[in-house]
Amino acid sequence: MHRALLSAVLSLSILLSTLAAAQDASYTFTTFTVPGARYTAANGMNTAGQVVGVFQNAQGETYGFLKDGATLTTFDVPGPGWVNTGTKFTLPHSINNAGQIVGWFRDASGVDHGFLKEGETFTQIDPPNAIFTSAHSINDDGQIVGWYRHTELRDHGFLDDDGTFTTFDAPGATLTVPYGINTAGQIVGYYSGDQGFLKEGNTFTTIAVPGGTDTKPYGINNAGQIVGTFSGPGGYQGFVATPVKVDKIPPIITVAASPATLSPPNGRLVPVTVSGTITDGTDGSGVQASTYQVIDEYGQIQPSGSVPLVNGGYSFTVTLQASRRGNDQDGRHYTIAVSARDNAGNLGRALATVTVPRN
């Protein structure tokens, strides 16, 4: 399983490079190799440019490395008793801006464990009742995500927050593999059935590349962009998924009528100025259309039309009659409704009232 994951990560790196070249992106490439290594793979980098990864030496032994500028330091998780014997395999996955490194290692018995490296101090990571564990990512708050196999032979995701473990599973999944976490605590990964997921709090959202299968998200940045791999018509490819903000807030409308009282009730026609503002907020999708409707409680004078919007403001005139029925105890009421719909389809509405009073 771990070898397959490593292979997928390496394939993703190559595919993303290929896609970038196809889109005429411009990069400066710096290549490096751990001295004497059969192969070298860089798996993670922080904003300071520190790089962690894995290499295999001439004897086929696999170790981790940290590249800090021109300084390249190799390391191996210590064996039993935290002495440098007995560890078969060390694979760093991620480094945060504090220089904390996480990954997994294989002990002398062939059992996999997660690890956290802080300077020269190693901490073994194993959720309760774990048969084996793999830690995949650490954010700048030191929160770690990964997956483990329980003694009940079910594979779960975990969040390690300063030694407190929270186990979670995608809905209906028998295998949940978290692979990345950002500073907002958003977690991405994949689960059984070859489905990608985004976990925000207790909410899971399926991540699937349109037209593709076997979507596997491997990382998420602080802007919420997700990277990973999927199977498409041309084979396995890399992807970058950028979140699209969904506008669910209707336009904000203010409205006022002047005059708001028509008196005396002598039957004359009075021009009433209706004015206000219509805005859709800084993150809104923009106002698409705005209209007005006069609702006369007598059902007699009810003009309607479009609202002329200029730089977010409007002003128009309606003509209403200053009259009422003699037995109308609370006077006659005209309700002026101003409505606006934004480009996302959200409808906002505001009301103003003009009254022909009894006295």
N, C-alpha and C positions, 0 to 999 in steps of 0.2 A: 504493500500500500504506500509506504513512504517513498520507495524508489519511483513509483508511478507519479506521486505528487512532485518529486524533484524533477522528473522528466517533463512534466507538464509546465512547471515554472520556467525551465530552460527554453521549452518550445515557445512559451508566451513571449519571452524576451526577444527571441529571434523574429517572431511574427510581428510584434510591435515595431521592431526596427524596419522590417520589410514594408509595412503599411506606411510608416513615416516617409520612407524613401519614395514610395509610389505617389505621395501627396506633395512631393518637392519640399519637404521640411528640411531645414538646415540645422545641422548639429556638428559640434566638434567632438570627435570620439577620442577617448583616452583608453588604451588597452593596457592590461597588466596581467601578470602571471605570478603566482607564488613560486619562488625559486625551487626548481627540482620537481614541480608538480606535474602529474599526468594531465590533469585538467583543473581549471579554476572557474568557479561560478559565483558571481556576486548576486546576493539575494535581497539586500536591503540597504538603504542609505538615508541619513538624516539631513536636515537643512544645512548642517556644518560641513557636509561632504564626507563624513565618516561612512565607510562602506564595510558591511559584514557579508560573509559568504562561506563557502566550503571549498576544500581542495582535496585531491587525492595524491599521495606521494608515490614514489617509484615502487614501493612495496605493497601498494593497494590499500594503504591505511587512510582513513578519511578524517580530517580535522577541520576546525573552524579557523577563520582569520578575521582580523580587524585591520582595515587600511585607513590610516589617518594621515592625509597628505602623502608624503613620500615614505612614511614609516609603516611597515607592514609587520603585524604581530600575529603569530599563529598561536592557537590555544586548543586545549582539549579538556573537556569536563573531567575532573579528577574521579578516580575509581572509588571503591569501597573505603570508607574512612577518610574520603577526600584526599587521597594520595594519588599520584599520577600512575596508577596501574589499573588495568582491568577494563577501561572504557574502550569499546570497539568502534564507536562512531559518534562524531559530533557535528551537528548541522545547525548553525545559526540562521535564523530567518529574518529577524527584524532588529532595528536599533532606533531608539527615540532620541530626542534632542538633548536628553540628559546623559546620553551615552550608555544607557541600559540596553542590554542585548538579551533576546530570548530566542529559543530554538528547542531542539530535542537531541538526546543522545541515547546510545544503546550501551547498556552495561555488560559486564562479563558474562552474565547469564542469558544475554540476548533479549532483555526486557528494555523497552523504550520509556524514557522519562522526559518531561519538559525541564528546561533550566532557565534561570535568570542569572546573568552575569553583570555584576556591578563592580567595576574596577577588577580586582583580583579575587573578589568574593563570588562564589557560586551558590545558588539556592536551587535545590531540586523542587520541581513542580509536579505534584500528583494529587488530583482530587481524591476524596475518600472513595475507597473500594475500586480504585483504578487498576486494571491489569496492565495497560500501557497508556502513555500520555504523549501528546505532541503539542508544544506551544508554538504559535505561529506569528503573533503580532503583539506589540506593546505601544501604547500611546504615550503622550507627554505627561499624563497623570499617573503613569505606571500601571495602568490597567492592562491585563494580559488576557488574550483569548486563544483558544485552541480546542482540541477535542481529545477524548479518551474513551477507552473501552471499559465498561463496568464489569464487575464480576458476574453480572447477570447476562453478559455477552451482548449488551446493547451499546451502541456508540453514540455518545452525547457530546454536545458542545459545552464549553465552560467559560466563565469569566472569573478571573482571579483578581480581586481588588484588595491589594495589600494583605494577602493571605486568606481572605474570605472568598470561598468558592460558591458560585452560582451556576448550577447546571441548567441547561435549556435544550429543547428540541424543537425543530421546525414542525409545524402541525402534521401529524400522521407519519413522521419520519422514523425510520429505524437507524439511520445514520445521519448525523449533523456535524458538518466540518466548518467551523468558523475560521476565516483566514485573515481578516483585517479588521482593525478598529481605529477610529479617528478620535480627536479630542472631544467631540460631542457625544462619544459613546455609541455611535452608530457602528454596527457590526455587519460584515458581509461574509458570505461563504456559500457552501452548497450542501444539499442534503439528498438522501436516497431518491432515486428516480431522475437523477441528473438535472436537478433544478437549482438555480441560484436563489439566494435570499438576501434581503436587507432586514436587519432587526433594529428597531427603534423602540426602546423600552420593552414592552411586551407585545408589540405589534410586528408581525412578519409580513413583508411584501415580497412577492415572487419577482425575481430578476430573470428575464428571458429575452435574448436577442431575437427580434422579429425575423421569422424565416429560418432560424437556426435551431439546433438542438444541443443538449449537453452543455448548458451555460454554467460556467464555473467562475464566479467572482473571486479574485485573489487579493484585492486591496481597495481601500477607500480613503480619499484625502479629506482635508478639513473643509473643502468646498462641497463635499458630498459626491464628488465624481468617483465612479467605480470602474476598476479595470479588471480584466480577466480574459478568459478564452471561451470559445464555443465552436461547435461543429457546423460549418456552412457548406454551400454547394462546392466550394473549392478546397474542402478539408478544414482542419482546425485553424482558426484565425483568432487574433486578439481583438478586444473591443475596449472602448472608453464610453461609459454611459454618464451623460451629464444630466443632472436633475432639471426638470422643467417646472417652474413655479406655477401652481394652479391657482388662478384668481377665483376665490370664493366669496369675496366681499363686494356687495353692490355699491354703486356710486353714492356718494354722500351729497344730499340735496338740502339747501336752505330755501325758504320761500316766505315772502311777506306781501301783503296786499294793502294798497293805499288809495283811497280811504278804506278802512275796515268796517265803517259804519255808514249806512246810507239813510239820511234823515233830513227833512221830514219825508214820510211815505206819501209823496204827492204824485207818483207815477212817472216822474221824469227818468230819462236814460242817463246814467252816470258813467263816465270813463274811469275804470279802476286800473291802476298800474300794478302789475305783478312782477316782482324782481327777486333775485337771489343768486345762488351759486350752485354749480354742479361739478364735483370733482371725483376722481376715481382713485385717489391716493398715489403715493410715489411708486408703489409696486403693482398698481392696477393695470388692467389690459387696455384701458382707454374707453371713453364714452362713445358709444356707437350711434345712439339716437335718443332724443328727448322730446317729450310731448306734454300737453296740458289738457285738462278736461274740467269744465265747470259742471258741478252737480247741484242743480236747483231742487230744493226739497219739494217745490211745486211741480217740477218736471217741465217747466215752460221755457226758461232761458238757459241753455246748456251749450255754449260754444266750445269748440275744441280745436286743436291744431298742433303744429310743431313749435318747439321752443328755440328761438334764435340764440345759440350759445356762442359767445365771443370771449376768448381767453378765460374760460371757466365761469363767466358771469352771464346773466341774461336779464332782459327787461322787455315786457310786452304789455299791451293794453287790451282789456276786455270791457265790453259795455253791459252793464247790469241795470235792472230797473228798480227804482226806489219805491217799491209798493209791497203791500202785504194784505192778507185777508183780515177783515175786521174782527173775526173770532179767533185769530191766531194769538194765543196768550204769550208765547215766548218770541215772537217775531219770525221773520223769514230769514232763512240761512242759505247762503251760497257757499258751497265747498269747492275750492280751487285745488285740484290735484295736479302736481308736477311730477312726472315720472321720467326715469332715464335708465337705459339698458347699456351695459358695457359690452365689450367685444367677447367676453367670456360667457355672456348670456345672463349675468346677474342683474336683477331688476331692483331699482331703488325708487322710493316714493316719499313725497312730503306734501303736507296739506296746509292750506290757509283758509280762513273763514271770513266771509263778508256778511254782515248782519243788517237787516232792516228791522230796527227795534219797534216794539209796540209803543213805547213812549218816546 
